[in-house]
Amino acid sequence: MTRLTPLPLLSAEAIGLDDRDRTVGGEPSHTLDFVDTAARLLRRDHPYYAWRLIDRVTRVYQLKSVDLTLLQAKALEHCRQPNAAVELLFNARRRFPDNDTLIAYLLELLEAHPQPPNPASRQLAWAALARHDQPVDVLRAARILTRFGDAPIGACRFDGETLSGWLLNAERQPPLSVVLDGIDYTLKPFLATPLLNRNGLGGERDGFSFKLPYRPRHIRVHLANKDLAGSPLVFSGASDVASSGDAALTIAKQDGAVDVIVPVYKGYAETKACLKSVLTAANRTAYRLIVVDDASPDPLLASYLRKLADQGRITLVKQAVNAGFVQSVDRGLRLGPHRDAILLNADTVVHGDWLDRLRDAAYLANDIGTVTPFSNNGELVSYPTPMRAWALPKPAVLQRLDRLCAELPADSIVDIPVGVGFCLYIKRQCLTEAGGFDSRMIERGYGEDTEFCLRAERRGWRNVCTPRVFVGHSGSVSFGTEKADLAAKNVAKIYARYPDHSDQYDRFLSEDPLRPIRLALQRQFLSMLLGKRAELALLPTTQPGDLRGEWLAQGLSQTATFTLQASRAADGALSLSLQSTRTETPLSLHYRWPDDEQPLWQDLSRLNLARIDIYDLADWPFQIGPGLIELAIPYRIFLSDYAAYCPRITLTRPNAAFCGDPPNITACVECIDRYGSRLPDLNSPADLRQGSRQLLANASGVYLASRDGLNRFRRRFPEVRFRYRAPNWASDRDAAENTPPLPRDRHLRIAVIQAAPGGDDFEALLKMSRLLAARRLNAELIVFGESVNDGALLATGRAWAVGALAYQEIPRMLALHRCSLILDASRWPQIEPIAWRLAKTCGLPIAAPAIGTYADLLDPTAGDIPLAPDATVENWLNAILSAHPAISP
């Protein structure tokens, strides 16, 4: 055989994995062991093996550290996958936003491997221009922005006395504008910039540096309204530089009115909708609408605000420079030192007497300091599911939801760990005692509400949610792509100051005291759906690593208005989740089976369903069939296994051998008596078939993506209308287009797709990897998903277990692992060919037993390898190797 460079030894012992790796759930005792091992592999010019070791460690053990991330990115770069390295580092930056080494390496990659301009790269480069103490980062950022075509490019800083900075190619640019406390000056750079010149950047006189005669409160340095990096500079105690109309802003006296403060920067349409909703709402509580224009770059938005101010409908406060959310809020709060205040995001929508209801909730008790309403996008007060950002519903739906909330009892409040700043009512006494927002701690915004509420709580004030108000919220209009970085930085600071907050927050989400209220509102909300014809999809149960179930859930949920999905806890307890897939009908109801069986049927009957589509029967409670039939709603069934008549689901015994699908039920009874059932609620093949016969016969159609499976079911249930549905992979073509090209490689890597955790093919995979090791072939198995025993596979040195991953990750991971072939080693007659779909998506051949749907799908002319279903693993391996003469004997 052809001799190639041997694979490095990669047994479990060699890579530092101990026996706990065999259970997948353990955590290694020393992260540094993995880092050292990966570093050695990288130094020995084995970047691929270094990368995949760290990838597995992060997946299996959920380890997240800067060292692991940097080493993994370096390995990817050496594997000639710079785009993947950049993506990895950007994702890591959300966890480690201020790590200098990570930022420096990311800039190095972006400079060395040019990419098309994108918001994340541009934002990183502009931020790096202001890293005055990191000259290499500044140079790289300048080159990146120059390549992007950005202009002007420059930076400035102020040390308390001297304003200094630079403007690239200043001699070819107009003079800079310097704004000191609202007064404009012009500046032409006049100093040499040796660092830039030595590195081929800029002209001879790009720098400036001069002492200011006083310490200003606002400094802005810009060219044609485009700020240099580091500008604007805002210092504490910033003075008011502009006001509404021509008159000076007046400080409100104590009069029982409430100040509604709306900071504005971008988002013309959202801001207009927000202000209109406030101004047209009917409330008995007197209020003043204060809009803080935080130096908006949108002239249309600025003009609209000025028009409202001229009409006397709002109090407009204009910032000379963009100071950020915290400074804008502080500016508005100072105008009403004796008034309660509501902080309202500019991308929210309110309805009816929302202000009255918020104020009523605030004064239900003397110790209530802040009040937060329900919202579609409100973190822990999100409806219908906490910690999920639902899209903004249509106006009519929002109005209806708010009316339903208003009908709740007047004393409906629930204590929450912190308020949420999209709409936050704050009592003035609470503000006075706790102090304002901390602009020194919180950078520009995101987290200022959390920090304030925690500070107020320490002083005895309560934070509550009132579900009697529903405020629509779009989210992230002003900050855009900057949000993730700001949130990560500020949250880390908050946790450092309030170390108990994380546990308190998690405990609240676990106990979920708002759940009964959300459920009651959702059931009332169902009544508004009458008259609308909808579709319901019953999705298969999914668990981590269940690629087949995940693919079905992702693709099929988009065709229905609602989905019903089952899930099982570790103790076997079954729960069902009814979800909406449409923004105009936010819904997320949960049921414990069988305790909530009647509420489930009642809720489904309220949905006015036109049709139900059922995907898979395994894991659904046996009683679901009669209940669906009694609903008298047309339904279709899409089968992907044999759970309708085989309690073991796949027609296999524990050794993964195909049982032959015997026609006599006696053989099935003997099999179940000996090996047990995989269906948690049923052990009797006769009972199973009787219940399935009734469910299948009443369906308007039963569909299978396998001609072989179609014939098997027709033999079992001749009275049922079974139909063939050709397998389709068109829905995955987007993933194929985004898959990087496979680099050439001298080793044969065979991808094994574990469609479900702990598949029946483990023994075959273990034997094949041992055969590869015994023959000392330059080939190995790459197992995607979780096997029964990862440690045993790793110990052969000819198999690698990737670990659990999402379906959409697989095309990219196949490329990164440089796989040349996909193997489906399952010997049962499959119906839904997930591995085949992935092979077609990625343009790879597939080897599989020619049974079930594969008997029709395998195409030897395209490189597919049909395997004899009853052949030995050694014969399978020989058939695969014969198609790859470079490594065959």
N, C-alpha and C positions, 0 to 999 in steps of 0.2 A: 504494500500500500504506500501511498505518498506520505513522506514524513513531513510534518509541520511543526511549528513551534509548539511545544506541549503546553497545555493549560496549567496555570499555577494551581498548587494544591489548595483546595477550598473546602476542606472538611469543616465540621462544626467546631472541632478543636482548634483548627488553624485560624479561624476568624474570630475566636473568642466567645463563641456561643456555648453556654453550658446546658445542662439537662433541662433547665426551665424553659429553654426555647422550644422544647418538644410540646409544651402546653400552649405556646404562643402568647399567653397572657402575662408571663412573668416580666420583671423589670431587671435589667442587668445591674450589677452592683457598682460597676465602674464605667462611666461613659468614656473616660479617657482611654480605656482599653480599646474601644472601637475606633476612637480617633487615631490612636497610635497605629493600629493595624491598617486602617485605611491610608494613613500617611505613608507607611512602609510600602504598601502596594503602589501608591502613586510615585514614590521615589524609584521603584523598580520598573517604572514605565508600564504599569498595569492600571491605567486610569478607569477603564470600564469596570474592573473588579472593585476598585475603591468606591466608585459611585454607587454601584448596586449594593454594596455592603451597607453604606450609610442610608441608602434609600430603604432597605429592609429594616434597619434599626429604627428609623423614624416612624415607619408604618407599624411595626409589630409592637414596639415598646413605647410609642408616642413620645419619643424624646425630641425636644426642641432646644437646641443650643446654637449660639453663634458659631462656635468652632465646627460643629457638625455641618452646619449650613455652608460655611465658607469652603470647607474641604470638599463637600459634595459639588458645589459650583465649580471649584477648580478642576475636579475630575471631569465634569461635563465639558468644560472648556477644552481640556486635553483630548476629550473624545470627539472634538470638532462639533460640539453642540452648543455654541455660544448663546443662541436664542433661548434654549432651555435653561442655561445657567442664569441669564438675565431674569427670566420669569421666576426662577426659584428665589433669587435675591430680592426681587420686588415683593414677593409674598412674605419673605422673612422680615422685611423692613416694617411690616405691620406689627410684628412682635418686638422688634429691636429697632425702633425708629431713630435712636440717637447713637447707634454704634458706628464709630468713626471708621473702623476697618471694613465693615460691610459697605458703607457708603463709598469709600475709596475704591474698593474692588468693583463695585457696580459701575462707577464712573470709568474705571479702567476698561471694563468690558464694552461699555457703550462707545468708548472712543476707538478701541481696537477693532470692533466688529460693528460697522455702521448699520443702523436700522432706520426705517422710515420714522419721521417725527410722530410722536404720540404724546398724549397729555402727561403720562407718568414720567417719561424720560425728560420731557421739557421742564416739568415742575422740579424734578430732582436736580437738574443742571442749574436752574436759576437759584435754587436754594444753596447749591454748592458755591456759587459765585460769592456769596456772603461769608464763606468759611475762610476769613482772612488769615487765620492761623494755620491753614492747610494749603499752602501755595500750589502743590501738585494737583489737588482737587480743583482749585480755581482754574488752572491752566486747562485741565481736561474738560471742565464744564464749558469754558469759553470756546474750545474747539468744537465740542458737540453742538453748541448753540449756533456757532458760525456755519456748521454743516447744515443745520436745520433752516438756515436763512433768517434767523431772528435778528432784529435790530430795534433799538440800540442794545448793545451788550456792554454792561458795566456794573460797578458796585460802589457802595459808599458806606461809611461808618462815622460815628461820632463818639469820641472818648470822654466827653464832658467839657472839653475845651476846643478841640480841633475837629473840623469836618474834613474828611479826606476820602479819596476814591479814585476811580479811573473810568474812562469811556473809550471803548475800543475804536480805533480809527477816528479819533476826535477831530483831527484836522479836516476830515471830509464831512463832518457833521455840523449842524447848526449849534449855537451855544446851548448849554444846559440851562434848565430853569430850576432855581433853588427857592423853595417856599419856606420862610421862617415865620411861624405863627400867623399865617395868612398873608404875608407880604412877599411879593415876587421879586426875585433878583435873577440876573443872568450870569452865567459862568462859562468861560472858555478854558478847558484844561490847559495847563501850561507847564507841567512837570514831565520829565522823562520817566519811563516805566521800564527799567532794565529787565525785570523778570519777564514781562511780556515780550520785549524785543528779542531777548536771547532765545526765546522759543518760537520766533517767527510770527508773533501776533501783534497787531496794531501798528500805530505810527510812532513817531519820535516823541510827541508831546501828548500823551493820553492821560496823564495823572493830574490830580489837584490835591492841595492840602493847605488849609488856612485856619487860623484861630477865629472863633466867633466872639463878638464883643459881649455877648451875654448867653446864658443857657436858655435856649428856646424850649417850648413845650411841644411844638410840632415841627418836624423837619421833613421836607419832601424834596427829592432830587429826581427830576424827570426830563425827558426829551419828547416833546409833542404828546404829553400825557401818558407816556410809557415810562414807568418807574425803573430806576436802577435797582439791582439787587440790594437789599438792606433798607430800601425806602418803601413806605414812610417810617420815620422814627417818631414814636409817641412816648411821652414821658408822663409820669403820674401827675395828677392835678391839671390835666389839659384844660385850657380855657375854651369857652364857647367862641367860635369864630364866625358863625352865621346863624340866622334865625328865620322864623316864619315871617313872611311879609317883610315890611320895612321896620317894624317895631321890635324892640328888644323883648326877648322871652321873659315872661313873668313867672314868678314862683307861686304855685298855688297855695292857698291857705287851707286849713282843716275845715272841710265842708261836707264830708261824707261821700264825696264823689270818688271814682276810681280812675286811675290813669292806665290806659291800655297802650303799651309801648311796643311798637313794631319796628325793629331794626331792618333796614333795607339795603341791599347792595346790587344784586342781579335779579333776573326773573320778572320781566315786565308783566306777562300774562298772569303769573301766579300772584304777584303783589296786587295787581288790579282786582283780581277776584277776591283776595283776602280783605282788602280795604272796603270793597263794595259790600261784602257780607257783614262786616262790622257796622258800617254806616246805615245799612237797611234793616238791621235786626231791631226788634222791638223790646226794649228793656225799661223798667221803671227806675233802675239805678242810674244816677247821673254819672257821666264819664267824659273823659277827655282823650281823644285819639292822638297820641304822640308818635309821629313817624320820624325815625332817625335815618337820614340819608347818609350812609357811610361811604361818601365819595363814590357814588355809583358811576361806573364807566358807560352806562347806557343813557344816552341823551333823551331817548323817548320816555324812559322811566323817570328821569329827573324832571322833564317837562310836565309829566302827568302829576307828579307830587306837587310841583309848584302851582299847578292849576287848582288842585284841591285846597292848598294852603291859601291861595288868593280868594277862594270862595268861603273861607272860614270854616271848612269842614274838618280840617286836621291842623294840628300844631306841628309844623315842619322844623326839624333841627338838621342842619347840614354840617357834616364833618369836613374839614379842610383836606384831610387825608384819610385813607382807609385805615381805621384804627382797630377794626375787628369787633366781634359781637360783644365781648365783655365791656369794652370802652363805650360802645354805643348804648348798651343797656344802662351803664352807670350814668351816662349823659341824660338819658330820659328819666331815670329815678331821681336825679337831683332837682328836677323841675317840680316835683310834688313831694317835698320832704315830710308832709303830714298825711299823705294819701296812701291807701292800699294801691297795689299795682298788679297788673297782669302783663306778663311777658308773652308775647304772641309772635310766633314765626311768620314771616311774610308769605310762606307757602301753605298756610292753613285756611280753612273755611269754617265759619261759625253759622249758627242758625237760631232763630227765635229769641227767646229770653235767656240766652246762654249766660250772659253776664249776671243776671239775677240769680240764676241757679248756682253759679260758682260762688257768688258772695254769700248766698244762704248757707252753703256747705261750710264756708270758712268760719261762720259765726254760730255753728252748731255747738261749739265748745271753745272756751277761752284759750286753751292751749294748742289749738290748731294754727299752725304757722303757714303752711302752703297747701294748695288744693290743685290736683291735676285731673282733667277729665279723661274719659275714654277716647280712643282714636283708632283709626285703621293702622297707624304707624306711630306707636307711642312706647316702644320697648316693653317694659313690664306691664303697662296698661293698654297694650294693643288688643284690639278686638277683631276677629273672634279668637285669636291665638296669641298668647303673650310671647314677646321676643321675636315676633315675625313682622316684617314690614309689608303689609298688604298694600296693593296699589290703591290709589285714591278712587273710591267708587263714584259712580255717576251722581250728578247733583240731586236727582230725585231720590236715589237710594240714601244718600247722606241725610237729606231732610227727613226721610222716613225713620232712619235709625235714631236721629236726634229726638224725634217725637216719641218713639218708643222709650228711649232713655228718660225723657221728661216725665213719663207716667209712673216711674218708680217712686217709692215712698220718699218723702222729703228728707228723712234722716239716713238715707242710703250713702254711707261713707265706709271706706275700708282703709285702715292704716297701711302705708307702704313705706319701704325703706328710704326712698328718696323721691322727690318730685321729678317731673320730666319737663324740660324747658320749651317744648313746642307750644305749650299753653300752660302757664304756671301763675296761679293767683298767689300773691304774697301779702300777708298782713303787714302794715307799716310798723307796728310794734315789733314784729319778728325781725324785720329789716334793721330797725334801730338797735335792737339788742345783739343780733348776730353779726351786723355789719354787712356792707355790700358785697358784690362779687369780687373775687380776688384776682385782679388783672396781673399781678406779679407771678402767681402760681399757674394760672390757666392761660395757655397761649392762644390768643385770638378767639377762641370759642371751642365748644364741645367739651363738656365736663363741668362747665361753670355752674350749671344747675345742681349737679350731684354734689359738688364741693360745698356749695352754699347750704343745701338741705342737710348735709351731714353736720356742718358747723352749727346750724340752727337746732338740730336734734340734741347736740351736746349741751345746749342751753335750755333744754326742756320743751322745745317745740315739736309738735307732731306734723308729719307729712301724710296727707290723706289723698285718696282718689275718690271722686264722686262719679259714679256711673250714670248720674242723672244728666250729664252733658256729653255730647259726642261731637268732637272736633275733627274734621277731615284734615289730613296732613300729607303733603306730597313727599317732602324730605330732600335735603341736600341741594337745594336750588342755588344758594349763595356760594358754598365752598366747593362744590363739584368734586373733582378728583383729589382735592386737598384734604377731604374729610378723614380718610383712613389714617393719614399721618398725624393729623391733629388729635384725633381720638386716641390713638395709641400712646402718644406722648403724654397727654393729659391724664389718661386713666392710670398710667404708671405712677404719676405724681400723687394722684388721689389715694391709690392703694398704699403708698408709702406713708401718707399722713394719717389715713384711717384704715389700719390693717385688718379690722374686724368687718369691714364693709362687705368684702367678697362673700364671706360665710353668711352674713345677714341677708344679702341679696339672693344667694342660692337657696337659702332656707325658705324665703318668701315664695320663690318660684316653685319649689317642691311642694309646699303646703297649698299654694294657689288659692287664697281665700276669695279671689274674685271669680273663681270658676262657676259657682252656682248662679251668680248674676249673669255671666256671659251666656250660660246655657239657657236661662229663662228668656233672655233677650232674643237669642237665636230662634227659639221655638215660636216666639211672637213674630219674629221676622219672617218665618216661613209662610205666614198667612198672606204676605204681600206678593208671593210668587204664584198665587192662584191665577189661572188664566194663561200662564206661560207654559208652553210645552217644553220639557227638558229631557235630557238623557242621563242615565246613571251607568257608570262602569264599575263592576265588582272586580277589583284588582287582586292579584295574588299576594299572599303574604311575603314580605321581604324581610331579610335580616342582613347584617353586615356581611358582605362578600357574596350575596345572592345576585349574581350578575344577570341571570335569566329573569328573575322577578323584577330587578331594577330596570332592565330594558323594557319589559312590558309596561311597567308603571309609568316610565317616562314617555314612551311613545303613545300609549293608548289613552292616558288620562287627558290628552289634549283634544280628543275627539268627543268627549262627554262634558256635560255641564257640571255633573257631580260625580264623585268617586266614593266608593265604600271599600275600605281596605282592612284586612284582619292582621293582627300581630299577636304573637305569643310571648309571654314573659318567661323567664328562666324556670319558674315553677309550673309552667304549662297553662297559666291563666290566659284566657283569650279576651282580647278587646277589639272593638271595631271602631273605625274612624270614618265619619261622613264629612267630606270636604267639597268645597266649591272650587271649580277651576276658572271661574269668571269673576272679574273684578266687580261687576255690578251686583253680584250676589255673594257677599262675604259670608262664609259658613264653615264651621269646624266643630262638629259634634262628636262626642266620644261615648261609647257604650261598653259596659262590662257584660260579657256573655256567660251564662244565660240570664243574669239578673235583670238586664235592661232590654230583654227581647221585645216586650210589648211597646216601650217607648220607641224602639227602632222602627217597628212596623207602622206605628202611628206617624212618625216623622216622614217616612218614605211615602206614605199615602198622601201627606200634605203637599208633596213636591209636584204633584200633577205630572207625573212622568209619562212621556210618550213611548219610551223604550228603555230596556235594561240590557246591557252587554256584560256577560259573565266570562272572566278570563281565569281559567283553571278552577278545579274543584277541590284540590288537595288543601288541607288546613282549614277549610271552611267547616263550621259545625254541620253535622248531618241534618239538623232541624232547619237549616236555612232553605232547603229545597221546598218543603211544604209551605213555608211562609211566603216565598216568592210566588209560588203558584196562586196562593190565595189573594195576592195583590191584584191579580187579573190584569197585569201589565205585560204587553208583548216583550219577550226577551230572547236574546241569542246567546249561544254558548260557543266559546273558542277554546278548544282543548289543546294542551301541550304535553300531557302525560296520560297515564292510564288509571288515574285515581278514581275514575267512574266505576271500574270493576275490579281493580287490583289493589288490595289494602297495602301492598308494598310499593305502589305508585308506578314503578318503572319495570315491572315484570322481571325482576332480578332477585337472586338470592344474596345473602350477605357477602359471598365471594365475588360478587359482580357478574356472575354467570347468568345469561339469559335463560329464563325458565322454559322457553319454548312456547309460551302462551297456550297451555293445554286446553282443549275444548271442554274437558270434563271438570266440573266444579270440585269434584272430590280431591283432585290433585292440588287445587288452590287451597282447600281447607287444610290439607296436610301440610302445605307450605307455611300457612299462617300459624298453625299449631306448633310447628317446629321453629320458625324464625321470627314470628311476631309480626304485628301490623305497624306500619308507619303512620297510619291515620290515627290521631289521638283519641277520637271518639268512637271508633268502630273496629271490630275484630272479625266480624262475620262477613265472608264474601257474599253469601246469599242476601243478607240484609242490605249490604252495600249496593248490589246490583238491582235489587228491587226499588230502593229509593232513587237510584240514578235513572232507572228506566222511566219512572214517573216524571222526573225533572227533565230528562232529555226529550221525552215524547211530547211534552207540552211546549217545548221551545219552538220558535218560528224558524229556527235554523241552527244546526250544529256544525261548526267549521273546524277543519284540521289542515295543517300545512304539510301533510304527508299522505301520499296515496297508499302506502303500506299501512299506516295507522288508520286510514279511512276504511280499508278492507277489514281490518281487525275489529273495529267497532261495529261495522255492519253485520259481521258474523254474530256478535254478542247481542246487538239490539236491532234486529231487522226492521222493526216498525218505526224507527227514528229516521228523520230526514237529515242525513249527514251530507256535507258538501265539502269539496276540495277547495282550499285557498292556497294558491301558490306562494311560497315564501318570498318576501320582498325585502330588499335591503336598501331601497332608494332613500328611506328616511335617514340613513347613516352617511349619505354621500358628503354632507358638509364636513363630517369628521375626517373623511378620506381626503378632502381637499386641503384640510389643515394639518395633515400628517406630514412631518418632515421626511425627505427622501431617505431610504435605507442606505447607509454607507456600505462599501464593500468590506467583507470580513472573511478571514480564512477559516473560521470555525463555524460549524453547523450548530445553530441554536434553534431548538424546536420548542415552540410555544405551546403550552398546555393550558387550555382555558377551563378553569374550574367553575362551571356554570352555577353550581350551588356549593356551599361550604361542606367540606368533608365528602367529596364525591365518591362514587363506587369504584372509581378507576385507580385508587391508590396503589393497590398491590401490583397492578400492571405497570404503573409509573416507577415504583420502587425496583421492580425486576429489570425494567429497561435501563434505568440509570446505573444499576449494578453491572449490566452487560456492557454498557458503554465504558465503564471504568475498567472492567476486566480486559476488554479489547484495547484499552488505552487509545481510544479514538478521540480526535479533536471535535467532539460533539457533546452537547449537554441539553438537558431539559430545563426550560424556564417555565415554572409553574405559576400562573397568574391566579390569585385567590388563595384560600386557606385549604391545606390538605389535612388529612387525618393526623399526620405526624411529620411536620416540617423537618424536625431534627434528623429523622431517619433518612430523608431525602438528601439533606445537606451533607450527611456523613459519607455518602457515596463519592463526593467530589465531582459528580457528573450531573447534578441537579441543583437548581437554585429556586427557592421559594420566595416569590416577590412579596406575598402577604396580601391582605384584603385591599381592594381598590375599587373605585367606581367604574361603571361601564364606560363612561365617556373618557376615562383616562387611558383605556387600553390601546387605542390606535397609536397614541404618542409613545406609550411605554413599549409597544412592540418595536417601534423604530429605535428607541434608545437602547433596547436590549439587542438590537441588530438580529432579530429573528428572521429566519429564511423560510420557515414552514410552521403551520399550526397543526397540532395533533389533537384529535378528539378520541380519547381511549375508552369511552363508554360503550359497552357492548349491548346495551338495550336498544330496541327500535325507537329511536327518538322521533319526535313530532315537530318540535320547534327548534331549529338548528342554530343556536346562538353562536357557536364557534364558526359555522359556515358564514354567517352574516359578517362576523368580524374579518374573516379571511377575504371576503369579497370587498369589504370596505377598504382594507389595507393593501389589496392587490397581491395577496399571498396565496400559495397553494395550500391545500389542506389534506391531511391523511386521516382517514376515519374508517371504521368497520362499515362495509357496504350492506347495511341493514337499516330498516326504517326509512326515514326521509333521505338518508345519505345514498340509498340505492338509486335514487333518481337524480340527486344533485351533484355527485362527484363527477368531475370532468377531467379525465386523464390528459386530454389535449391541452388543458390549461395548467398542467403540472400536478393536478390532484392525484392522490395515491389511494386507491381502494384497498382496504385491508379485509382479509377473510375473517368474518365474525368469530369463527371457532378456532382460528389459528393460535399458535402459541405467541407469547410476547417476542420470543427470539425471531420467529418468522416475520412478525410485524416489523421488527427492527431491520431485518435483512431487506424487506421490501422498501423501507424508507431509504436505507443506505444505497440501494441499487440505483436510486434516482439521483444520488450525489456521488459521482465517481471520484471526486477529489479526495474523499475520505474513506471510500469503501475499500475492502481488501482487494 
